[in-house]
């Protein structure tokens, strides 16, 4: 079984302006840098063998600040969903029915099932190498963890997303069995 500690990247100017960056690549804002430093205090004693982040700069920056003493690796499979033509667009340009994105990709982009396949492949590789890892990533890779590790449907994962319910916490724990993969 693979134990996973998940952490969301710090805030960016895009987050603060209501823009959905996706594969656009903004850096952390001053607020995001402060969040990453606070996260470093929270994770100073967690027991993980390695830390993995998306290769997008906001996740890399968060991981390098918060997990400076841990071995860190970047992996493009942990990127946010590719919104295609909508990368870097304001949130109001997105369809209100997010369930549509489960199996219908954004134009020139991905759907939830594509993100799930990426995350599932990443986890399958990790189970043969590690017992305990941390991940610093984005919204849809975390929702994919809910689907893969907890067995939720995409509909349930989207409906229970902490971003819409306001139930943020400093980190999330997942246990992923070989059977789940």
N, C-alpha and C positions, 0 to 999 in steps of 0.2 A: 504494500500500500504506500502511496505517495502522499505525504503531508504537505500541504501548501498554505503559506501565509500570503494573502493577496493585499496589496496596497495600491490605492489610486494615486496617480501622479499629481503634483501640485498644480495650482491654478495658473492659467496663462492669460494674457490680454484677451485672447479670443473667448475663453470661458467667461471672463468678466463682462464681455460685450454681448454675450448670447450667440456667439458664432460657433458653429460646429466644425472644428478644424479638420478632423479626420486625418487624411494623409498629408494635409498641409502641415507645416512643421514649425509652429511657434515655440519660442523659448518660454521658460517660466517667467511670470511677472514677479515684481517685488513681493507680492502676497504669496505667490507660489514658492519662492525661495525661502520665505519665512516658514511656510508650512513644511517644506522639506527638512529644514533645520529642527523644527519641533518633532517631526517624525523620527529624526535621528535619536533624540532623547528617548522616545518610546520604544525603539527597537534595539537599543544598545545591548540588551542581553538576550535577545531571542536566539533560539538554537536552530540554525539552518546551515546547510552545507554550502549553499550557493544562492546568489540572488540573480534573477533573470528580469530583464526589462525589455520592453519594446525598443526597437531601434530608432524610434522618433525622439527628437531632442527633449521634449518635456518629460518623458518617462526616464530617459537616460540621465538627465540632470537630477531628477528626484532620487533615482537610485544611487548616483555617485555621492550625493550629499548625505542622504539618510543611511546608506549602507557602506560608508567609506572603508570600514575594516573587514568587510566580507568579500569573498571572491564574487565578481560581477561579470555577467555576460549579457550581450544583446541578442535578441532573436526577432526577426521580422514577422514570425508567426504570431507574435503577441501584439501586433499593431492593431489600432482601432479599425472598425469596419471601413472599407473604402467606399465613400459616398460618391465616387466618380465625379460627374459634372457638378455635384453639390459640395465637394471638398472646399472648406473655408467659407461657406455661405451662412447667412443668419439663420437661426433656428426656425423662424417663422416660414421659411421656404420649404420646410419638410412636411410631408404628409402627416396629418394628425393620427391616422390609423397605423401605428408602428407595426402591428401584426402583419401588415402587407409586406414588410421587409423581411419576414421570416424566410420566404422562399422566392421572392421576386427581387432580383438585384437592382440596385440603383443604376441608372444609365451610366455605362462605362465603369461600374463599380461592382460591389458585392452584395450578398444578402446574408442573413444570420447563419444560414446553413454553411456558407463559405467560411465564415469566422469559426464556427464550430469545428469544421474539418481541419482548419489550421491549428486550433488549440488542441484538438484531440491528437493530432500528429505530434505536436510538441510534448504533450503529456505522456504519450506512449514512449517516446524517446527518453524522457526524464525518468520513468519508472525503472528503466534498466540501469540507470546511473546513480540515482539519488534516493534517499528516504525522506528528506526534509528540505524544501526549497521555499524561497520567497519570490514573489512576482510583483513587479511594479508595471502597471499597464493602464488600460483604458476601459471604457464602459462595456463595449460588446465582448471583448475577451473575458471580462468578469462574468457577464451574463452567460457566456459559453461554459464557464466553470460551473455555474448553477445548473445548467442543462446536463453536462457530462458527469460531474461529480455527485450532484444531488438527485439526478434523475428527473428534474423538472422539465416540463414542456417549455418551448419558447414562449408560448402565450403566458404561462405562469411566471416565467423569469422576467418578462417585460412588465407584467402587471405588478410584480413585487419589487421592482428595481428601487433601491434606496434613493436614487436621484429624483424619483417622482414622489416618493413617500416622505422624504426628509429624514430618513433614518440613517444618516451617516454615522460611521464609527471609525476608529483608527486603523482597523484592519479586519480581514475576514479569514476564517479558517475553512479549509476544504480538505477532505480525505478522499482520495481517488483510488479506487481498487482496480485491479487488472480487469475484472469483470465489466467495469463501467466503460472501458476503452474498447 
